[in-house]
Amino acid sequence: MTQEQIADCLGISRRTVIRHEAGERVIKLNFAQIRRLKELLEQAGMSIEDLPDDID
């Protein structure tokens, strides 16, 4: 999945995704966005527990 696709699915900008990946910004998701992220992870065969606690 591309940065653009992730951004579109979560309703955030691609630039926000880029900054998050670079460690410049922490994305603050609302409940609807968290649910959507959970759905995307499940489609990829993952769970929300597979996400790291931080990006360091």
C-alpha positions, 0 to 999 in steps of 0.5 A: 500500500502506498503512502497516498493510499494510506493517507486517503483511507485514513483521511489525512494528508500524504505529507502527514504520513511522510512526516510520521515515517521520518519521525518528524510528527506523531499522527493523532487519529480519531476513533473512526480513523483507528477503526479504519486502520484496524480494518486495513491491517486485518485485510493485510493479515495483521492486527493492531498489536503488530504495530510498533509502540513507537517509530524509533 
